[in-house]
Amino acid sequence: MEIYNSRYLDSNKRFLLAVLAGLVAAVGLGLAYGVIYSALRVQSAVLYMFIGWCIGYVVRTVGRGVHLRFAAAGAVLTFISIFIGDMCAMFGFSALLKILTSFTFLNQALGVWLKMYLSTNLNSILGLLLRAAGIWFGFNYSRII
């Protein structure tokens, strides 16, 4: 029962628990973001920053860490959440399961996603900057400073 008693866990066990809790939060927030985005078709900077803050809060609360690895975990988990949300919004929920379970479909979906956001129009650049702001929030709020 020592694994659930967070007061007596060492830093490595707290980090693993923070990553697992953050992964659950990232998948949940990504799916919620995908449903909201596909229903409204409006990008909102507040939504990306909210996702980053929520994942950072979960990692910081569960992990209680001060090391840079907690911040890196928060940034990676925020990226995963935004990627899952974008895939859900672009291809739908049923196709999302196929994309995440097949490497071929994941590779093709990642190529489409990168082409869409690395193109040279203003909307894609602003969308990329808003996502980067959300990842920065995930990085900044994931550890105790």
C-alpha positions as CSV (number, residue, x, y, z in Angstrom):
1,M,0.0,0.0,0.0
2,E,3.0,2.3,-0.1
3,I,2.3,3.3,-3.7
4,Y,-0.9,5.1,-2.7
5,N,0.6,6.9,0.3
6,S,2.1,9.9,-1.5
7,R,3.8,11.3,1.6
8,Y,6.3,8.5,1.7
9,L,7.1,8.1,-2.0
10,D,10.5,9.0,-3.3
11,S,11.0,11.4,-6.2
12,N,11.1,8.7,-8.9
13,K,7.9,7.1,-7.8
14,R,6.2,10.5,-7.5
15,F,7.4,11.3,-11.1
16,L,6.0,8.1,-12.4
17,L,2.7,8.7,-10.6
18,A,2.6,12.3,-12.0
19,V,3.2,11.1,-15.5
20,L,0.4,8.5,-15.3
21,A,-2.0,11.0,-13.8
22,G,-1.0,13.6,-16.3
23,L,-1.5,11.1,-19.2
24,V,-5.0,10.4,-18.0
25,A,-5.7,14.1,-17.8
26,A,-4.1,14.7,-21.2
27,V,-6.3,12.1,-22.9
28,G,-9.4,13.3,-21.2
29,L,-8.7,17.0,-22.0
30,G,-7.7,16.1,-25.5
31,L,-10.9,14.3,-26.2
32,A,-12.9,17.1,-24.6
33,Y,-11.0,19.7,-26.7
34,G,-11.6,17.7,-29.9
35,V,-15.4,17.5,-29.2
36,I,-15.6,21.2,-28.4
37,Y,-13.5,22.2,-31.4
38,S,-15.5,20.0,-33.8
39,A,-18.8,21.3,-32.5
40,L,-17.9,25.0,-32.5
41,R,-15.1,25.2,-35.1
42,V,-13.5,28.1,-33.3
43,Q,-9.9,28.2,-32.1
44,S,-9.5,29.8,-28.7
45,A,-6.2,30.8,-27.1
46,V,-7.9,30.4,-23.7
47,L,-8.7,26.8,-24.4
48,Y,-5.1,25.8,-25.2
49,M,-3.8,27.7,-22.1
50,F,-6.5,26.0,-20.0
51,I,-5.4,22.6,-21.2
52,G,-1.7,23.4,-20.4
53,W,-2.6,24.8,-17.0
54,C,-4.8,21.8,-16.1
55,I,-2.1,19.3,-17.1
56,G,0.5,21.4,-15.2
57,Y,-1.7,21.5,-12.2
58,V,-2.2,17.7,-12.2
59,V,1.5,17.0,-12.6
60,R,2.5,19.6,-10.0
61,T,-0.2,18.4,-7.5
62,V,0.5,14.7,-7.9
63,G,4.2,14.8,-8.4
64,R,5.2,17.7,-6.0
65,G,8.5,17.9,-7.8
66,V,11.0,20.7,-8.3
67,H,13.1,19.1,-11.0
68,L,13.1,20.1,-14.6
69,R,11.8,16.6,-15.6
70,F,8.4,17.5,-14.1
71,A,8.2,20.6,-16.3
72,A,9.3,18.6,-19.4
73,A,6.6,15.9,-18.6
74,G,4.0,18.7,-18.4
75,A,5.0,20.1,-21.8
76,V,5.1,16.7,-23.5
77,L,1.7,15.7,-22.0
78,T,0.2,19.0,-23.1
79,F,1.5,18.4,-26.6
80,I,-0.1,14.9,-26.6
81,S,-3.4,16.4,-25.4
82,I,-3.4,19.0,-28.1
83,F,-2.5,16.4,-30.8
84,I,-5.2,14.1,-29.7
85,G,-7.7,16.9,-29.7
86,D,-6.7,18.0,-33.2
87,M,-6.9,14.5,-34.5
88,C,-10.3,14.1,-32.9
89,A,-11.5,17.4,-34.4
90,M,-10.1,16.7,-37.9
91,F,-11.0,13.0,-38.4
92,G,-13.7,12.3,-35.8
93,F,-13.7,10.1,-32.7
94,S,-14.1,6.8,-34.5
95,A,-11.1,7.5,-36.8
96,L,-9.1,8.6,-33.8
97,L,-9.0,5.1,-32.4
98,K,-7.8,3.8,-35.7
99,I,-5.1,6.5,-35.9
100,L,-3.8,5.8,-32.4
101,T,-3.7,2.0,-32.9
102,S,-2.1,1.8,-36.3
103,F,1.3,3.1,-37.0
104,T,0.6,3.6,-40.7
105,F,-2.5,5.8,-40.0
106,L,-0.6,7.7,-37.3
107,N,2.2,8.4,-39.7
108,Q,-0.2,9.7,-42.3
109,A,-2.3,11.7,-39.8
110,L,0.9,13.3,-38.4
111,G,2.0,14.3,-41.9
112,V,-1.4,15.9,-42.6
113,W,-1.3,17.7,-39.2
114,L,2.3,19.0,-39.8
115,K,1.5,20.2,-43.4
116,M,-1.6,22.0,-42.1
117,Y,0.2,23.9,-39.3
118,L,3.6,24.4,-41.0
119,S,2.1,26.1,-44.1
120,T,2.7,29.8,-44.6
121,N,-0.6,31.4,-44.1
122,L,-1.6,33.6,-41.2
123,N,-4.1,31.2,-39.7
124,S,-1.8,28.3,-39.4
125,I,1.0,30.4,-37.9
126,L,-1.4,31.8,-35.3
127,G,-2.8,28.4,-34.6
128,L,0.8,27.1,-34.1
129,L,1.6,30.0,-31.8
130,L,-1.5,29.4,-29.7
131,R,-0.6,25.7,-29.3
132,A,2.9,26.7,-28.3
133,A,1.5,29.0,-25.6
134,G,-0.5,26.1,-24.2
135,I,2.6,23.9,-24.2
136,W,4.4,26.7,-22.4
137,F,1.7,26.8,-19.8
138,G,2.0,23.1,-19.3
139,F,5.8,23.5,-19.0
140,N,5.7,26.4,-16.6
141,Y,3.0,25.2,-14.2
142,S,4.2,21.5,-13.8
143,R,6.8,22.0,-11.1
144,I,7.0,23.7,-7.8
145,I,9.2,26.8,-8.1
